[in-house]
């Protein structure tokens, strides 16, 4: 058993309001320069829809991630030999129109225009060519289901669903999906890079790009199935989300998590067995990858794990953070959070709590039978295609537990009584459901973001965040 620590994030889709507040500080800090205009390390997509870049989920087009061939795990777009032989031609690379061509306006024309009868107008011009252009796409072009009737059929998550049923206004559904680099345990971008510029940090699992080694081959862009590696057309180098590692190293959470007004994000440490990554990623069926992924996560309270971690050099402060980790609770202990498209076999480390939704009016027949989850507006099949490679059982369990928590808390707070039957049906006890409610509904910064920090031996030598001066003397 080879124990490794990994920073991970959980996003509660049940609370996301699609305000894009997470995207703005990330954009302002990390991609505010020429060549990075179209890069959104964090973006919020509206589902259903084809996303950003266009149809990123369809690996029949983009050929990202891993596939199982003859029982062995292989890059979908071919290995290093294939890439070496075709290094000057990458047919799987998304074109700029799949994102959007960066544009600007000639604001000087407005300011310096002579007096005239009508207000002067400005047209967008491309920052790549300088020519006038028509804006046809953007990072949140589908927001609030805009153009769903045109882009909806391209959503890969409608597999095994009658899409025309959900194109009708009375049956339509919607939720938001914030996305960032998954910092995978088995990253296809790292394996795809011919020059070895991409690497996964050994101490915390963050995936980064060495700008000095990058030669701009862009196989990392096509190799990432989530399309979260970008090419800077000005510098000729690849760029991606860095999980705000300068902040993380200082014990502060990522910008996207810190700025989230809905408090939907949770950041913490997961422990995993690195020796079993290949086995988990090579699970026989796509829907077997999630259970295998879950199985390699380790319990930080297990004495055997603690002894092995100490022997293998896992720092005490890292272990302390892992024991209090909110992501460990949501992912491994309570099975509420699920990975995004585990069938890509990259073993992602950004997980999602599926959203509950109102009861759909299309099944309002009093004689209708079946589980309440099946009557919700968002189809379970759609969520399963998004989060568990089509396996509905884990999605149903998560939704039933979320619904049971709501019902239990309502009986306590509104009806002033305790009804544990609803909890027994989903395998929860009162102590656990109180913890879940606390974390999902009321959790403060210290509960949602649990990051290891170095011990301060002499407080008089260190400034405290939020204070002024040094130590208690001032």
Secondary structure as UniProt FT lines:
FT   STRAND          3..12
FT   TURN            13..15
FT   HELIX           21..30
FT   TURN            34..35
FT   TURN            37..38
FT   STRAND          43..47
FT   TURN            51..57
FT   HELIX           59..62
FT   STRAND          66..69
FT   TURN            70..71
FT   STRAND          72..75
FT   TURN            76..77
FT   HELIX           80..85
FT   TURN            86..88
FT   TURN            91..92
FT   HELIX           96..99
FT   STRAND          103..105
FT   HELIX           107..112
FT   STRAND          124..126
FT   TURN            127..129
FT   TURN            139..142
FT   HELIX           143..145
FT   TURN            146..147
FT   HELIX           148..151
FT   HELIX           152..154
FT   HELIX           156..158
FT   TURN            159..160
FT   HELIX           163..167
FT   HELIX           169..171
FT   STRAND          175..179
FT   TURN            185..186
FT   HELIX           188..192
FT   TURN            194..195
FT   STRAND          198..200
FT   TURN            202..204
FT   STRAND          207..209
FT   TURN            211..213
FT   HELIX           219..223
FT   TURN            225..226
FT   STRAND          229..232
FT   TURN            233..236
FT   STRAND          237..240
FT   TURN            243..244
FT   HELIX           245..249
FT   TURN            250..251
FT   HELIX           255..259
FT   TURN            261..262
FT   STRAND          265..273
FT   HELIX           274..276
FT   HELIX           277..281
FT   TURN            286..287
FT   HELIX           288..295
FT   STRAND          297..298
FT   TURN            300..301
FT   HELIX           303..311
FT   TURN            312..313
FT   HELIX           316..323
FT   HELIX           326..328
FT   HELIX           329..333
FT   STRAND          337..339
FT   HELIX           342..344
FT   STRAND          350..353
FT   HELIX           361..363
FT   TURN            366..367
FT   HELIX           372..375
FT   HELIX           380..387
FT   TURN            389..390
FT   HELIX           392..413
FT   HELIX           421..424
FT   TURN            425..427
FT   HELIX           430..437
FT   HELIX           438..442
FT   HELIX           445..448
FT   HELIX           459..461
FT   TURN            465..466
FT   TURN            471..473
//
